[in-house]
C-alpha cells in the first residue's frame, strides 16, 4: 500500500532543494499511435465560454461556445517511459454545436470532431442509442498526434500536442 504523507505547508516553507525544477511540459511525441483509449472523465470535461463580439458583422452580439476536452490515453511503452507515467494523456478537443433548442446539432458540417471520435471508437452508427458517457474507456483506436505552437494571454509561446486525425483500428 502506498500511503502519502499529508502536505504540511509550514514544513514545506523550510524545505531546501539543490535541484532545478522543470519549466516546460514534456509532451507525448508526435507520431502515429495505434493503441489509444478514451480515459474516464466527468462533467468537468465540458467547458462553456461566452462573450461579446468585438468586431465584424456581429459586433456587440453575445456568443457562447462549449468544448469537450476528451482525455485520451496513449498506450505506448516508449511514451510511458519517456514521460515516466503509466497513463500518458492527450486531450482531444471537440467544439460542440447545438441547435436552437440546446440539443446536439446533427446538421451539415456540425460536430465533426465528436463524429470523428465516435467513428474511431465504433460508436457512430445510425439508429443506435448513444450517450457521451459511453465514450469512457472506449477504444482502442488509432490517431496521428502533432505539435502545434500557440501563444498564452501574456504573449509567451507554448507548444501543445493535438490529434490531427483519429481512425478505427482495422
C-alpha positions as CSV (number, residue, x, y, z in Angstrom):
1,X,0.0,0.0,0.0
2,X,1.3,3.4,-1.0
3,X,0.5,6.0,1.7
4,X,1.3,9.6,1.1
5,X,2.3,11.9,3.9
6,X,-0.1,14.8,4.1
7,X,1.2,18.1,2.8
8,X,2.5,20.4,5.6
9,X,2.8,24.0,4.3
10,X,4.9,25.0,7.3
11,X,7.4,22.2,6.8
12,X,7.5,23.0,3.1
13,X,8.4,26.6,3.8
14,X,11.6,25.3,5.4
15,X,12.4,22.7,2.8
16,X,15.8,23.2,1.0
17,X,16.4,21.9,-2.5
18,X,19.5,21.8,-4.7
19,X,18.0,20.8,-8.0
20,X,16.3,23.0,-10.7
21,X,12.7,22.2,-11.4
22,X,11.2,21.6,-14.9
23,X,9.9,24.8,-16.6
24,X,8.3,23.3,-19.7
25,X,5.9,20.4,-20.1
26,X,7.2,17.3,-21.8
27,X,4.7,16.3,-24.5
28,X,3.7,13.0,-25.9
29,X,5.9,12.9,-29.1
30,X,4.5,13.5,-32.5
31,X,3.6,10.3,-34.4
32,X,1.1,7.7,-35.4
33,X,-0.3,5.8,-32.4
34,X,-2.2,2.5,-32.8
35,X,-3.4,1.9,-29.2
36,X,-5.4,4.9,-28.0
37,X,-8.1,4.6,-25.4
38,X,-10.6,7.2,-24.0
39,X,-9.8,7.7,-20.3
40,X,-12.5,8.3,-17.7
41,X,-14.0,11.8,-17.5
42,X,-16.6,13.7,-15.6
43,X,-18.8,16.7,-16.5
44,X,-15.8,18.9,-15.8
45,X,-14.5,17.8,-19.3
46,X,-17.1,20.1,-20.7
47,X,-16.4,23.9,-20.7
48,X,-18.6,26.7,-21.8
49,X,-17.2,30.1,-22.7
50,X,-19.2,33.2,-23.6
51,X,-18.5,36.8,-24.6
52,X,-19.4,39.6,-26.9
53,X,-18.2,40.0,-30.5
54,X,-15.7,42.9,-30.6
55,X,-15.6,43.4,-34.4
56,X,-17.1,42.2,-37.6
57,X,-20.7,42.0,-38.7
58,X,-21.8,40.6,-35.3
59,X,-20.2,43.3,-33.2
60,X,-22.0,43.8,-29.8
61,X,-23.8,40.4,-30.1
62,X,-23.3,37.7,-27.5
63,X,-21.6,34.4,-28.4
64,X,-21.2,31.1,-26.5
65,X,-19.1,28.1,-27.2
66,X,-18.9,24.7,-25.5
67,X,-15.8,22.4,-25.7
68,X,-15.5,18.8,-24.7
69,X,-11.9,18.1,-23.6
70,X,-11.8,14.3,-24.0
71,X,-8.9,12.6,-22.3
72,X,-7.1,10.1,-24.5
73,X,-4.5,7.6,-23.1
74,X,-1.6,6.8,-25.4
75,X,-0.8,3.1,-24.6
76,X,2.7,3.0,-25.9
77,X,5.6,1.7,-23.7
78,X,8.2,4.1,-25.2
79,X,5.9,7.1,-24.4
80,X,5.2,5.8,-20.9
81,X,9.0,5.5,-20.3
82,X,9.7,8.9,-21.9
83,X,7.1,10.7,-19.7
84,X,7.7,8.5,-16.7
85,X,3.9,7.7,-16.3
86,X,1.6,4.8,-16.7
87,X,-1.1,6.9,-18.4
88,X,0.3,9.4,-20.9
89,X,-2.7,11.6,-21.7
90,X,-3.5,13.9,-24.5
91,X,-6.8,15.8,-24.7
92,X,-8.9,15.6,-27.9
93,X,-10.9,18.8,-28.0
94,X,-14.3,18.8,-29.7
95,X,-16.2,22.1,-30.1
96,X,-19.8,21.2,-29.7
97,X,-22.6,22.6,-31.9
98,X,-26.1,22.9,-30.5
99,X,-29.4,23.7,-32.2
100,X,-31.8,26.5,-31.1
101,X,-33.3,24.0,-28.6
102,X,-30.0,23.3,-26.9
103,X,-29.7,19.8,-28.4
104,X,-26.7,18.4,-30.2
105,X,-26.8,19.6,-33.8
106,X,-26.8,16.9,-36.5
107,X,-26.7,19.3,-39.4
108,X,-24.1,19.5,-42.3
109,X,-20.6,20.3,-41.0
110,X,-21.7,20.3,-37.4
111,X,-20.0,18.4,-34.6
112,X,-17.3,17.0,-36.9
113,X,-14.7,16.4,-34.2
114,X,-17.2,14.5,-32.0
115,X,-18.3,12.5,-35.0
116,X,-14.7,11.6,-35.8
117,X,-14.1,10.4,-32.3
118,X,-17.3,8.4,-32.2
119,X,-16.4,6.8,-35.6
120,X,-12.9,6.0,-34.3
121,X,-14.2,4.1,-31.3
122,X,-17.1,2.4,-33.2
123,X,-19.9,4.4,-31.7
124,X,-21.2,6.4,-34.7
125,X,-23.9,4.1,-36.2
126,X,-27.3,5.3,-37.3
127,X,-30.2,4.0,-35.2
128,X,-28.0,3.1,-32.2
129,X,-28.8,5.0,-29.0
130,X,-25.7,6.8,-27.8
131,X,-24.7,9.0,-24.8
132,X,-21.4,10.9,-24.3
133,X,-20.7,8.8,-21.2
134,X,-20.4,5.8,-23.4
135,X,-17.0,7.1,-24.6
136,X,-15.4,6.3,-21.2
137,X,-12.9,3.5,-21.7
138,X,-13.7,3.3,-25.4
139,X,-11.1,2.0,-27.8
140,X,-8.6,1.0,-28.9
141,X,-8.4,3.3,-31.9
142,X,-5.6,5.0,-33.9
143,X,-4.5,8.6,-34.3
144,X,-1.9,10.9,-35.6
145,X,-0.5,13.3,-33.0
146,X,1.1,16.6,-33.9
147,X,2.6,19.5,-32.0
148,X,1.2,23.0,-32.7
149,X,2.6,26.3,-31.5
150,X,0.4,28.8,-29.6
151,X,0.6,31.9,-27.5
152,X,-0.5,32.5,-24.0
153,X,-2.5,35.5,-23.0
154,X,0.7,37.2,-21.9
155,X,2.2,36.6,-25.4
156,X,4.7,33.9,-24.4
157,X,4.9,30.9,-26.7
158,X,3.9,27.3,-25.9
159,X,3.6,24.0,-27.8
160,X,0.6,21.8,-27.5
161,X,0.1,18.2,-28.6
162,X,-3.1,17.6,-30.5
163,X,-4.6,15.0,-32.7
164,X,-4.6,15.7,-36.4
165,X,-6.6,12.5,-37.2
166,X,-8.4,9.7,-35.4
167,X,-9.4,6.4,-37.0
168,X,-10.7,3.0,-36.2
169,X,-8.2,0.2,-36.0
170,X,-8.8,-2.1,-39.0
